[in-house]
């Protein structure tokens, strides 16, 4: 931090003024100097950090919201939602949130479980047609916890958005790839499993995934700016995505993977604050459902993983941290909760650097941590 400005304590009024007036001028100058010094001393550390990281990582724009004790205490928006039109980021800017979609999909499954329409320990073949014999032992829990052994379609041909595979086509195409390991033997991040969960939600509920999500979660929480990222939709004010190529900022690649229920949501920091509030209560998910979601997955040999049902659970700086990152082409998002500190940081950006949003969200959170972590 720069040193406070030097304050001239004897500026002097114009010649000919009385001593009282001259002392008044001195007093006014002193007050102005102290005010300037105070402004420098109390510059907002969140704004400073976000501006610094935006410039250092060449990110187009960032929206950040900090919630403490259930109340939004800080909103920081920096940079541009659209570089060509010079449109600034605001708290209502719509960003792709990538895999921050996964906790919503997991919540849909848990809502159906609360109603007795399925169990997370059901075999997926009970709710999906024409699954191959190799998938016989895969359960919904395996899909939710990334322990199914299914191939992750991110690096595979045939799953592009332009193809928009039907449920039958998706299962047929994915079934051609062998399992990487027996269900429950290992942990390996898998978007394919979350697509299958979206199809299961449709089959069990009898509704389109996006309709179910809207009716059961988005509308009750009044998350009016949250929907699917379909490029054909007009979504004001939607941010454009940008990548860095050869040290130049360019539009993101338009040849997108069809992420569906594993990562195709768009949202705003203000909408995600409503989601955070719902997680603090039991009107949406029962306490038992949330505790199930926030319990580490256990592998066949007993080892646990820092991932629950749609949530990452790895601690940060000795603190309990429940959250999820999201990355799509041109976007990086993060939703991080620190329940023992009653703190949540939501950070959305239109830069494609992997894990950028989570790294920055945790740096922001650290500014609010008390000296010692709360026991848990």
C-alpha positions as CSV (number, residue, x, y, z in Angstrom):
1,X,0.0,0.0,0.0
2,X,1.3,3.5,-0.9
3,X,2.2,5.9,2.0
4,X,-0.4,8.6,2.8
5,X,0.1,11.9,1.1
6,X,2.1,14.6,2.9
7,X,-0.2,17.1,4.5
8,X,0.7,20.8,4.6
9,X,-0.3,22.0,8.0
10,X,0.4,25.7,7.2
11,X,-0.9,26.5,3.8
12,X,-1.8,30.1,4.6
13,X,-4.8,32.0,3.3
14,X,-4.3,34.9,0.9
15,X,-2.4,37.9,2.4
16,X,-4.6,40.4,4.2
17,X,-7.0,37.8,5.8
18,X,-7.3,37.7,9.6
19,X,-5.6,35.1,11.7
20,X,-9.0,33.4,12.4
21,X,-9.6,33.0,8.7
22,X,-6.0,31.8,8.1
23,X,-6.5,29.2,10.8
24,X,-9.8,28.1,9.2
25,X,-8.0,27.6,5.9
26,X,-5.4,25.5,7.7
27,X,-8.1,23.4,9.3
28,X,-9.9,22.8,6.1
29,X,-6.7,21.7,4.3
30,X,-5.9,19.4,7.2
31,X,-9.3,17.7,6.9
32,X,-9.0,17.3,3.2
33,X,-5.6,15.7,3.6
34,X,-6.8,13.3,6.3
35,X,-9.8,12.4,4.1
36,X,-7.4,11.6,1.2
37,X,-5.1,9.6,3.5
38,X,-8.1,7.6,4.8
39,X,-9.3,6.9,1.3
40,X,-5.9,5.4,0.5
41,X,-5.7,3.5,3.8
42,X,-9.2,1.9,3.3
43,X,-9.1,1.1,-0.4
44,X,-11.3,-1.9,-1.0
45,X,-9.1,-5.1,-1.1
46,X,-11.7,-7.1,-3.0
47,X,-12.0,-4.6,-5.9
48,X,-8.2,-4.2,-5.9
49,X,-7.6,-8.0,-6.1
50,X,-10.2,-8.5,-8.8
51,X,-8.8,-5.7,-11.0
52,X,-5.3,-7.0,-10.5
53,X,-6.2,-10.6,-11.4
54,X,-8.3,-9.5,-14.4
55,X,-5.3,-7.6,-15.8
56,X,-2.7,-10.3,-14.9
57,X,-4.7,-13.1,-16.6
58,X,-6.1,-11.0,-19.5
59,X,-9.7,-11.9,-18.6
60,X,-12.4,-9.8,-20.3
61,X,-14.7,-9.4,-17.4
62,X,-15.5,-10.6,-13.8
63,X,-18.6,-10.5,-11.6
64,X,-18.1,-11.4,-7.9
65,X,-20.6,-11.6,-5.0
66,X,-19.7,-12.2,-1.4
67,X,-22.3,-13.4,1.0
68,X,-21.8,-13.6,4.8
69,X,-24.3,-14.7,7.4
70,X,-26.9,-14.9,4.6
71,X,-26.5,-11.3,3.5
72,X,-24.8,-10.0,0.4
73,X,-22.0,-7.8,1.7
74,X,-19.9,-7.2,-1.4
75,X,-20.5,-7.0,-5.1
76,X,-17.5,-6.3,-7.4
77,X,-17.9,-6.1,-11.2
78,X,-14.9,-5.4,-13.4
79,X,-14.2,-5.4,-17.1
80,X,-16.4,-6.1,-20.1
81,X,-19.1,-8.5,-21.0
82,X,-18.6,-7.7,-24.7
83,X,-15.4,-6.3,-26.1
84,X,-16.7,-5.2,-29.4
85,X,-19.5,-3.1,-28.0
86,X,-17.6,-2.1,-24.9
87,X,-20.4,-3.4,-22.6
88,X,-19.4,-3.4,-19.0
89,X,-20.0,-6.4,-16.7
90,X,-22.7,-5.9,-14.1
91,X,-24.3,-8.1,-11.4
92,X,-27.0,-9.0,-13.9
93,X,-24.6,-10.1,-16.7
94,X,-25.4,-13.7,-17.8
95,X,-22.4,-16.0,-17.9
96,X,-22.0,-19.7,-18.8
97,X,-21.4,-21.5,-15.5
98,X,-20.2,-24.8,-16.9
99,X,-20.0,-27.6,-14.3
100,X,-21.5,-25.4,-11.6
101,X,-24.6,-27.0,-13.3
102,X,-23.7,-30.3,-11.6
103,X,-25.0,-29.4,-8.1
104,X,-28.3,-28.5,-9.7
105,X,-28.6,-31.8,-11.6
106,X,-27.7,-33.6,-8.3
107,X,-30.4,-31.6,-6.5
108,X,-33.0,-32.7,-9.2
109,X,-32.0,-36.4,-8.5
110,X,-32.3,-35.8,-4.7
111,X,-35.8,-34.2,-5.2
112,X,-37.0,-37.3,-7.0
113,X,-35.4,-39.4,-4.3
114,X,-37.3,-37.4,-1.6
115,X,-40.5,-38.3,-3.4
116,X,-39.7,-42.0,-3.5
117,X,-39.5,-42.1,-7.3
118,X,-35.9,-43.4,-7.3
119,X,-32.9,-44.2,-5.1
120,X,-29.4,-43.0,-5.7
121,X,-28.4,-46.6,-5.2
122,X,-30.6,-47.8,-8.1
123,X,-28.8,-49.4,-11.0
124,X,-29.0,-47.0,-14.0
125,X,-30.4,-49.7,-16.2
126,X,-33.6,-49.4,-14.1
127,X,-34.2,-45.9,-15.5
128,X,-32.4,-46.1,-18.9
129,X,-33.3,-48.2,-21.9
130,X,-30.8,-50.3,-23.9
131,X,-27.8,-49.9,-21.7
132,X,-25.0,-52.3,-22.5
133,X,-24.1,-55.3,-20.2
134,X,-20.9,-53.6,-19.2
135,X,-22.9,-50.9,-17.4
136,X,-24.9,-53.5,-15.4
137,X,-23.3,-52.6,-12.0
138,X,-23.3,-48.8,-12.4
139,X,-25.6,-47.0,-10.0
140,X,-26.9,-43.4,-9.9
141,X,-24.5,-42.9,-7.0
142,X,-21.6,-43.8,-9.3
143,X,-22.7,-41.2,-11.8
144,X,-23.2,-38.6,-9.2
145,X,-19.7,-39.1,-7.6
146,X,-17.7,-39.7,-10.8
147,X,-16.9,-43.3,-9.9
148,X,-18.7,-45.1,-12.7
149,X,-15.7,-45.9,-15.0
150,X,-17.5,-44.5,-18.0
151,X,-15.5,-42.7,-20.7
152,X,-15.6,-38.9,-20.4
153,X,-16.9,-37.6,-23.8
154,X,-15.0,-34.4,-23.5
155,X,-12.2,-35.8,-25.6
156,X,-14.3,-38.0,-27.8
157,X,-15.6,-37.5,-31.3
158,X,-19.4,-37.5,-31.9
159,X,-20.6,-35.5,-28.9
160,X,-20.6,-32.0,-30.5
161,X,-23.4,-29.5,-29.8
162,X,-24.3,-29.4,-33.5
163,X,-25.2,-33.2,-33.4
164,X,-27.4,-32.8,-30.3
165,X,-27.7,-36.5,-29.8
166,X,-31.0,-38.0,-28.6
167,X,-31.0,-40.1,-25.4
168,X,-30.9,-43.3,-27.5
169,X,-28.1,-42.0,-29.7
170,X,-26.1,-40.8,-26.7
171,X,-26.2,-44.2,-24.9
172,X,-25.4,-46.0,-28.2
173,X,-22.5,-43.8,-29.0
174,X,-21.0,-43.9,-25.4
175,X,-21.5,-47.6,-25.1
176,X,-18.9,-48.1,-27.9
177,X,-16.2,-47.0,-25.4
178,X,-15.1,-49.5,-22.8
179,X,-15.2,-48.7,-19.1
180,X,-11.9,-47.4,-17.7
181,X,-12.4,-49.3,-14.4
182,X,-15.0,-51.3,-12.5
183,X,-17.7,-49.1,-11.0
184,X,-16.6,-47.8,-7.6
185,X,-12.9,-48.8,-8.0
186,X,-11.6,-45.3,-8.8
187,X,-12.6,-41.6,-9.1
188,X,-12.4,-40.0,-12.5
189,X,-14.2,-36.8,-13.4
190,X,-16.9,-37.7,-16.0
191,X,-19.3,-35.4,-17.8
192,X,-20.8,-38.4,-19.5
193,X,-22.3,-39.6,-16.3
194,X,-24.1,-36.3,-15.7
195,X,-25.6,-36.4,-19.1
196,X,-27.0,-39.8,-18.2
197,X,-28.4,-38.3,-15.0
198,X,-30.2,-35.7,-17.1
199,X,-31.9,-38.4,-19.1
200,X,-32.8,-40.3,-15.9
201,X,-34.5,-37.1,-14.6
202,X,-36.5,-37.0,-17.8
203,X,-37.5,-40.6,-17.7
204,X,-38.5,-40.7,-14.1
205,X,-40.3,-37.3,-14.0
206,X,-41.8,-37.5,-17.5
207,X,-40.6,-34.0,-18.2
208,X,-37.8,-32.4,-20.2
209,X,-34.8,-31.9,-18.0
210,X,-34.8,-28.1,-18.5
211,X,-38.6,-27.9,-17.7
212,X,-38.1,-30.0,-14.5
213,X,-35.2,-27.8,-13.4
214,X,-37.2,-24.7,-14.1
215,X,-40.4,-25.8,-12.4
216,X,-38.8,-27.4,-9.3
217,X,-35.8,-25.1,-8.6
218,X,-35.5,-22.0,-10.8
219,X,-39.0,-20.7,-10.6
220,X,-39.5,-21.3,-6.8
221,X,-36.2,-19.5,-6.2
222,X,-37.1,-16.7,-8.7
223,X,-33.9,-17.4,-10.6
224,X,-35.2,-15.6,-13.6
225,X,-31.9,-15.2,-15.5
226,X,-30.8,-18.8,-15.2
227,X,-31.5,-21.2,-18.1
228,X,-29.6,-23.3,-20.8
229,X,-26.8,-21.8,-22.8
230,X,-28.5,-22.6,-26.2
231,X,-26.7,-20.3,-28.7
232,X,-30.1,-19.8,-30.5
233,X,-31.6,-18.1,-27.5
234,X,-31.7,-14.4,-27.0
235,X,-30.5,-13.9,-23.5
236,X,-30.0,-10.2,-22.6
237,X,-27.5,-9.4,-21.2
238,X,-25.4,-12.5,-22.1
239,X,-21.6,-12.1,-22.0
240,X,-19.5,-13.3,-24.9
241,X,-16.7,-15.8,-24.2
242,X,-13.1,-15.1,-24.9
243,X,-9.9,-17.2,-25.0
244,X,-6.2,-16.2,-25.2
245,X,-4.4,-17.5,-28.3
246,X,-0.8,-16.5,-29.1
247,X,-1.1,-13.7,-26.5
248,X,-4.2,-12.3,-28.3
249,X,-7.7,-12.3,-27.0
250,X,-10.1,-14.0,-29.4
251,X,-13.7,-15.2,-29.5
252,X,-14.2,-18.6,-28.0
253,X,-14.4,-21.7,-30.3
254,X,-17.9,-22.1,-31.5
255,X,-17.6,-25.9,-32.0
256,X,-18.9,-26.7,-28.6
257,X,-19.4,-30.0,-26.8
258,X,-23.1,-30.8,-26.0
259,X,-22.7,-30.6,-22.2
260,X,-26.5,-30.8,-21.4
261,X,-27.1,-31.5,-17.7
262,X,-23.4,-31.7,-16.9
263,X,-22.6,-28.1,-17.7
264,X,-24.9,-26.2,-20.0
265,X,-26.4,-23.6,-17.6
266,X,-26.1,-19.9,-17.7
267,X,-26.7,-17.7,-14.7
268,X,-25.8,-14.5,-12.8
269,X,-24.2,-13.8,-9.5
270,X,-27.5,-12.5,-8.1
271,X,-29.4,-15.6,-9.2
272,X,-26.8,-17.9,-7.7
273,X,-27.1,-16.0,-4.4
274,X,-30.7,-17.2,-4.3
275,X,-29.5,-20.7,-4.8
276,X,-27.1,-20.2,-1.9
277,X,-29.9,-19.0,0.3
278,X,-32.0,-22.1,-0.6
279,X,-29.1,-24.3,0.5
280,X,-29.1,-22.6,3.9
281,X,-32.7,-23.7,4.5
282,X,-34.8,-26.9,4.0
283,X,-37.6,-25.7,1.8
284,X,-36.0,-27.1,-1.3
285,X,-33.9,-30.0,-0.1
286,X,-34.3,-31.8,3.2
287,X,-31.4,-31.6,5.6
288,X,-30.8,-35.3,5.1
289,X,-30.6,-34.9,1.4
290,X,-28.0,-32.1,1.8
291,X,-25.9,-34.1,4.2
292,X,-26.0,-37.0,1.7
293,X,-24.8,-34.6,-1.0
294,X,-22.0,-33.2,1.2
295,X,-20.7,-36.6,2.3
296,X,-17.4,-37.8,0.6
297,X,-17.8,-40.7,-1.8
298,X,-16.4,-44.0,-0.6
299,X,-14.6,-46.3,-3.1
300,X,-15.0,-50.1,-3.1
301,X,-11.8,-50.5,-1.0
302,X,-12.9,-48.0,1.6
303,X,-10.9,-44.9,0.5
304,X,-12.9,-41.7,0.5
305,X,-12.8,-38.9,-2.2
306,X,-13.3,-35.2,-1.7
307,X,-16.4,-35.3,-3.8
308,X,-20.0,-35.9,-2.8
309,X,-23.2,-35.9,-4.9
310,X,-22.5,-33.1,-7.3
311,X,-20.2,-31.1,-4.9
312,X,-16.5,-30.9,-4.4
313,X,-15.5,-31.2,-0.7
314,X,-11.8,-30.5,-0.6
315,X,-10.9,-28.2,2.4
316,X,-9.2,-24.9,1.8
317,X,-6.7,-23.4,4.3
318,X,-8.0,-25.8,6.9
319,X,-11.6,-24.8,6.4
320,X,-14.5,-26.8,5.2
321,X,-15.2,-25.9,1.6
322,X,-18.3,-27.1,-0.3
323,X,-18.4,-25.8,-3.9
324,X,-17.9,-26.4,-7.6
325,X,-15.9,-25.0,-10.4
326,X,-17.2,-24.6,-14.0
327,X,-15.2,-24.2,-17.2
328,X,-16.6,-24.0,-20.8
329,X,-14.9,-22.5,-23.8
330,X,-14.5,-18.8,-23.1
331,X,-15.8,-18.9,-19.5
332,X,-14.7,-19.8,-16.0
333,X,-17.1,-19.9,-13.0
334,X,-17.0,-20.8,-9.3
335,X,-19.5,-21.2,-6.5
336,X,-17.6,-21.7,-3.1
337,X,-19.3,-22.1,0.3
338,X,-17.4,-22.1,3.6
339,X,-20.2,-23.2,6.0
340,X,-18.3,-22.9,9.2
341,X,-17.4,-19.3,8.4
342,X,-21.0,-18.6,7.1
343,X,-19.3,-17.3,3.9
344,X,-20.0,-17.8,0.2
345,X,-18.1,-16.4,-2.8
346,X,-19.7,-16.5,-6.3
347,X,-17.4,-15.6,-9.1
348,X,-18.2,-15.6,-12.8
349,X,-15.9,-14.6,-15.7
350,X,-15.7,-14.6,-19.5
351,X,-12.2,-15.9,-19.8
352,X,-11.4,-19.5,-20.6
353,X,-8.4,-20.1,-18.3
354,X,-9.0,-23.4,-16.5
355,X,-9.7,-23.0,-12.7
356,X,-9.2,-19.2,-12.9
357,X,-12.5,-18.5,-11.2
358,X,-12.1,-20.9,-8.3
359,X,-8.5,-19.8,-7.6
360,X,-9.7,-16.2,-7.5
361,X,-12.9,-16.9,-5.5
362,X,-10.8,-18.6,-2.8
363,X,-8.4,-15.6,-2.7
364,X,-11.4,-13.4,-2.2
365,X,-12.7,-15.7,0.5
366,X,-9.4,-15.6,2.4
367,X,-9.8,-11.8,2.8
368,X,-12.9,-12.5,5.0
369,X,-11.5,-15.5,7.0
370,X,-11.0,-14.9,10.7
371,X,-7.6,-15.6,12.1
372,X,-8.3,-19.3,13.0
373,X,-10.6,-21.7,11.1
374,X,-13.8,-22.6,13.0
375,X,-13.9,-26.2,14.3
376,X,-16.0,-28.7,12.3
